[in-house]
Amino acid sequence: MSPLETFFVLLSAAGLLVVLGGMVVRHRRIHAEHWLWKRRRLQTARLLLSCGAVLFGVGMVALLVVEPASAH
């Protein structure tokens, strides 16, 4: 596996970790949470989910593009 392929695999793994972090933040139960804090927590979760999905998608697409090129 070339260093570039390794980078894209790590980029995809980082994207998955960010998505999982967003899911944890989104579904965390806080007793007597103020509505403003809840709104901010949900905005943070939405940002983490979006960024993680983009990181994962870019890493996978780049890996699929680089993989066939390195086979030749």
C-alpha positions as CSV (number, residue, x, y, z in Angstrom):
1,M,0.0,0.0,0.0
2,S,1.5,3.3,-1.0
3,P,1.7,6.3,1.3
4,L,-1.0,8.1,-0.6
5,E,-3.4,5.1,-0.2
6,T,-2.6,5.0,3.5
7,F,-3.4,8.7,3.8
8,F,-6.8,8.2,2.2
9,V,-7.6,5.2,4.4
10,L,-6.7,7.3,7.5
11,L,-8.8,10.2,6.1
12,S,-11.8,7.9,5.8
13,A,-11.2,6.5,9.3
14,A,-11.0,10.0,10.7
15,G,-14.3,10.8,8.9
16,L,-16.0,7.8,10.5
17,L,-14.7,8.8,14.0
18,V,-16.1,12.3,13.5
19,V,-19.5,10.9,12.4
20,L,-19.5,8.7,15.5
21,G,-18.6,11.7,17.7
22,G,-21.5,13.6,16.2
23,M,-23.9,10.7,16.9
24,V,-22.8,10.6,20.5
25,V,-23.2,14.3,20.9
26,R,-26.6,14.3,19.2
27,H,-28.1,11.4,21.3
28,R,-26.6,12.4,24.7
29,R,-29.2,12.7,27.4
30,I,-28.7,15.6,29.8
31,H,-31.1,16.0,32.7
32,A,-32.8,19.4,32.8
33,E,-30.9,20.8,29.8
34,H,-31.6,24.4,28.9
35,W,-33.2,24.8,25.5
36,L,-30.3,27.1,24.3
37,W,-27.8,24.5,25.3
38,K,-29.8,21.8,23.5
39,R,-30.0,23.9,20.4
40,R,-26.2,24.5,20.4
41,R,-25.6,20.8,21.1
42,L,-27.7,19.8,18.1
43,Q,-26.0,22.4,15.9
44,T,-22.6,20.9,16.9
45,A,-23.8,17.4,16.2
46,R,-25.1,18.4,12.8
47,L,-21.7,20.0,12.0
48,L,-19.8,16.9,13.1
49,L,-22.1,14.6,11.1
50,S,-21.7,16.7,8.0
51,C,-18.0,17.2,8.2
52,G,-17.4,13.5,9.0
53,A,-19.5,12.4,6.1
54,V,-17.6,14.7,3.8
55,L,-14.2,13.5,5.1
56,F,-15.3,9.8,4.7
57,G,-16.7,10.4,1.2
58,V,-13.6,12.3,0.0
59,G,-11.3,9.6,1.4
60,M,-13.3,6.8,-0.2
61,V,-13.6,8.4,-3.6
62,A,-9.9,9.4,-3.7
63,L,-9.0,5.8,-2.7
64,L,-11.1,4.4,-5.5
65,V,-9.5,6.8,-7.9
66,V,-5.9,6.1,-6.7
67,E,-6.3,2.3,-6.4
68,P,-6.9,1.5,-10.1
69,A,-4.2,4.0,-11.1
70,S,-1.6,2.3,-8.9
71,A,-2.5,-1.2,-10.3
72,H,-1.1,-0.3,-13.7
